[in-house]
Amino acid sequence: MKTIKEDWNAMAQAYEEFNNSPDSYSYNIEWPAIKKMLPDLTGKKILDIGCGTGIFTFLLEEYNPSKITGLDLSESMLAIAKQKAEQRNSKATFIVGDASYTDQYVNEKFDLIFSSTTSHYIENLDKLFESMKKCMEDNGHIILSIIHPIYSSMYPIEHGDTFPKDEEWHIRYLDKSVRAYIQPWIEYNDRYEKRLSKSYHHFFSDYVNAINKAGLTICQIEEPMPPESWKNESKESYEGYMETPTFMIMKLKRCKLP
Ligand SMILES: C[S@@+](CC[C@H](N)C(=O)[O-])C[C@H]1O[C@@H](n2cnc3c(N)ncnc32)[C@H](O)[C@@H]1O
């Protein structure tokens, strides 16, 4: 199995085509919920961790921050983000780096640290939240959109280099084994050879405990619904999402000092 970085380098264009489309879950389910949770961002500094091709970086830039930086492990994901930044005259800048050690790549503090659907690629959540906190202003916030633990518990358990069968996609919540599966942007794209991607399944308690250990607290959690219009227009997606939701979004801040 290839490393996570190699995997994302190989999938970059397919990811962009799949997720940057008007009917994507990112635009229709995730972003409407995130928007309602945002603090005032005018003149503030934003860091987007695991920014990928910049889908949320550019949406957040519309709120007039003084600075916006994206960090990602994959050079190919960032190459697409940089190309889009140039086309749209964006002031966003991008850094190659590992989210578990974010503070080693950026030596400044941010008012909002944002991250979408990246934490399940990171084995050690303690390191992720510790390093996020080091890069956060005292009054800052973190907005973390995660793959819902119900959904990540459905990812098939890794078994060497063989592809999982459809029936291996079922909930197995209390199993911490590494998961391995074909990503939807590869599965539904004829131009790509099928490949296995690896990720982790963290329990909800793993998130809460790592957040508390880092000296952070949860101020809000959202489990966004699919759009009402999907009931008629995309019935299969609507029903699937109602059964096993893909996103959980948390807003965090520092614990108050005693
Ligand atoms: C599902 S994509 C999400 C991209 C973007 N946030 C979005 O919502 O479109 C996950 C991203 O996490 C990045 N990633 C995985 N592990 C990482 C790590 N340890 N540090 C930084 N980025 C990582 C991948 O390269 C990929 O771009």
The ligand as an SDF file (V2000), in Angstrom:
LIG
                    3D

 27 29  0  0  0  0  0  0  0  0999 V2000
  -10.1880   14.6080    1.7120 C   0  0  0  0  0  0  0  0  0  0  0  0
   -8.8970   15.7030    1.3200 S   0  0  0  0  0  0  0  0  0  0  0  0
   -9.5630   17.2380    1.9500 C   0  0  0  0  0  0  0  0  0  0  0  0
   -9.0230   18.4310    1.2140 C   0  0  0  0  0  0  0  0  0  0  0  0
   -9.7420   19.7400    1.5440 C   0  0  0  0  0  0  0  0  0  0  0  0
   -9.6860   20.0410    2.9430 N   0  0  0  0  0  0  0  0  0  0  0  0
  -11.1810   19.6680    1.0820 C   0  0  0  0  0  0  0  0  0  0  0  0
  -12.0820   19.5560    1.9350 O   0  0  0  0  0  0  0  0  0  0  0  0
  -11.3960   19.6730   -0.1230 O   0  0  0  0  0  0  0  0  0  0  0  0
   -7.7040   15.3230    2.5600 C   0  0  0  0  0  0  0  0  0  0  0  0
   -6.4260   16.1330    2.4330 C   0  0  0  0  0  0  0  0  0  0  0  0
   -5.6170   15.8810    3.5900 O   0  0  0  0  0  0  0  0  0  0  0  0
   -4.2610   15.8850    3.1860 C   0  0  0  0  0  0  0  0  0  0  0  0
   -3.4860   15.1960    4.2310 N   0  0  0  0  0  0  0  0  0  0  0  0
   -3.5220   13.8930    4.5750 C   0  0  0  0  0  0  0  0  0  0  0  0
   -2.6830   13.6740    5.6030 N   0  0  0  0  0  0  0  0  0  0  0  0
   -2.1230   14.8670    5.9200 C   0  0  0  0  0  0  0  0  0  0  0  0
   -1.1830   15.2970    6.8710 C   0  0  0  0  0  0  0  0  0  0  0  0
   -0.6440   14.4470    7.7570 N   0  0  0  0  0  0  0  0  0  0  0  0
   -0.8320   16.5950    6.8990 N   0  0  0  0  0  0  0  0  0  0  0  0
   -1.3470   17.4820    6.0070 C   0  0  0  0  0  0  0  0  0  0  0  0
   -2.2560   17.1370    5.0690 N   0  0  0  0  0  0  0  0  0  0  0  0
   -2.6360   15.8450    5.0270 C   0  0  0  0  0  0  0  0  0  0  0  0
   -4.2800   15.1870    1.8360 C   0  0  0  0  0  0  0  0  0  0  0  0
   -3.1180   15.4430    1.0920 O   0  0  0  0  0  0  0  0  0  0  0  0
   -5.5580   15.7710    1.2320 C   0  0  0  0  0  0  0  0  0  0  0  0
   -5.2690   16.9460    0.4940 O   0  0  0  0  0  0  0  0  0  0  0  0
  1  2  1  0
  2  3  1  0
  2 10  1  0
  3  4  1  0
  4  5  1  0
  5  6  1  0
  5  7  1  0
  7  8  2  0
  7  9  1  0
 10 11  1  0
 11 12  1  0
 11 26  1  0
 12 13  1  0
 13 14  1  0
 13 24  1  0
 14 15  1  0
 14 23  1  0
 15 16  2  0
 16 17  1  0
 17 18  1  0
 17 23  2  0
 18 19  1  0
 18 20  2  0
 20 21  1  0
 21 22  2  0
 22 23  1  0
 24 25  1  0
 24 26  1  0
 26 27  1  0
M  CHG  2   2   1   9  -1
M  END
$$$$
